[in-house]
Structures are given as structure tokens and as C-alpha cells.
Amino acid sequence: MTFVFPRGLTAPMRRRFIERLVKRHPNVEIRRWTLPRLTALINAHPEIAERHFARARQDALRAAQRSIAQGGKPSRASSTWSSARRRCRS
């Protein structure tokens, strides 16, 4: 069985994964794929990446283009959000 995590796992997280899953089920082959493995697989298979992740890549590209078009400054919505977060923290 393969568990997929869209992030890297810290050492404590890896230990918990082993203790809570791998050791509890010794007769089951349990693997984990984390973000570095997923990234390598996506880069190794661009035809699959394009079919399944094209929208996410396009969204990221559009966001980067908007940021560049604004001179790298955050949009008004982003600055309003940042201001609201700062007020909540204080």
C-alpha cells in the first residue's frame, strides 16, 4: 500500500509513520511517497503531468504574470488580507 503526502515529512513525521503504520502491519508492504518523489515522477512523465496538472501550472503561471505586471507588488486584495492578518495577531 502506498501513502502519498504532497509535502516533505520531517524526521518526527517519518518516525510516526513507521510506528503507526509500518510496524503495526508487518505483513503489508507500506510505502510513502512525499513531495520530492511526486515532483520527480511528474518531471519524468511530462505527458501525464500535462494531462492532470496543466490547470494548476497555468494558474501558477498566470499568478506569476500578474505579479510581474504589477511590478512585483502585491495586489490590493493581497495587501488588505495581510493587513487584516496583522491586526488579528496583535
KAQUILIN-V145692 format. One record per residue. N is the residue number from 1. RES is the residue in three letters. PSI is psi in whole degrees, -180 to 180 (* if undefined). BURIAL is 1 if it has 16 or more other ideal C-beta (glycine too) atoms within 10 Angstrom, else 0. D_CENTER is the distance of its C-alpha to the mean C-alpha in Angstrom with 2 decimals. Layout:
n;res;psi;burial;d_center
N;RES;PSI;BURIAL;D_CENTER
N;RES;PSI;BURIAL;D_CENTER
This chain:
n;res;psi;burial;d_center
1;MET;138;0;21.15
2;THR;128;0;17.56
3;PHE;135;0;14.81
4;VAL;127;0;11.24
5;PHE;121;0;8.43
6;PRO;40;0;4.75
7;ARG;165;0;5.23
8;GLY;151;0;8.59
9;LEU;138;0;11.57
10;THR;169;0;14.35
11;ALA;-46;0;17.89
12;PRO;-37;0;18.88
13;MET;-42;0;16.01
14;ARG;-42;0;17.09
15;ARG;-44;0;20.66
16;ARG;-40;0;20.13
17;PHE;-47;1;18.54
18;ILE;-46;0;21.64
19;GLU;-44;0;24.06
20;ARG;-23;0;23.03
21;LEU;-58;0;22.37
22;VAL;-51;0;23.66
23;LYS;-30;0;26.87
24;ARG;-19;0;27.66
25;HIS;69;0;27.68
26;PRO;-21;0;29.43
27;ASN;2;0;30.60
28;VAL;131;0;27.18
29;GLU;114;0;25.02
30;ILE;126;0;21.59
31;ARG;164;0;18.71
32;ARG;139;1;15.06
33;TRP;130;0;12.40
34;THR;-178;1;9.39
35;LEU;-45;0;6.70
36;PRO;-39;0;9.86
37;ARG;-44;0;11.80
38;LEU;-43;0;9.66
39;THR;-43;0;9.65
40;ALA;-42;0;13.34
41;LEU;-42;0;14.15
42;ILE;-43;0;12.90
43;ASN;-30;0;14.88
44;ALA;-19;0;17.75
45;HIS;72;0;18.15
46;PRO;-29;0;17.96
47;GLU;-36;0;20.14
48;ILE;-42;0;17.75
49;ALA;-43;1;14.74
50;GLU;-41;0;17.09
51;ARG;-39;0;18.22
52;HIS;-23;0;15.05
53;PHE;12;0;12.56
54;ALA;-43;0;15.30
55;ARG;-43;0;14.94
56;ALA;-41;0;11.35
57;ARG;-39;0;12.59
58;GLN;-41;0;15.78
59;ASP;-43;0;14.41
60;ALA;-40;0;12.62
61;LEU;-45;0;15.94
62;ARG;-40;0;18.03
63;ALA;-43;0;16.37
64;ALA;-41;0;17.04
65;GLN;-40;0;20.51
66;ARG;-43;0;21.29
67;SER;-43;0;20.46
68;ILE;-43;0;22.71
69;ALA;-27;0;25.36
70;GLN;10;0;25.49
71;GLY;22;0;26.21
72;GLY;1;0;22.85
73;LYS;149;0;23.84
74;PRO;152;0;21.85
75;SER;169;0;23.23
76;ARG;-40;0;25.60
77;ALA;-41;0;23.20
78;SER;-42;0;20.67
79;SER;-34;0;23.59
80;THR;-43;0;24.97
81;TRP;-45;0;21.76
82;SER;-41;0;21.69
83;SER;-42;0;25.38
84;ALA;-40;0;25.03
85;ARG;-42;0;22.45
86;ARG;-41;0;24.86
87;ARG;-38;0;27.75
88;CYS;-32;0;26.11
89;ARG;-28;0;25.52
90;SER;*;0;29.16
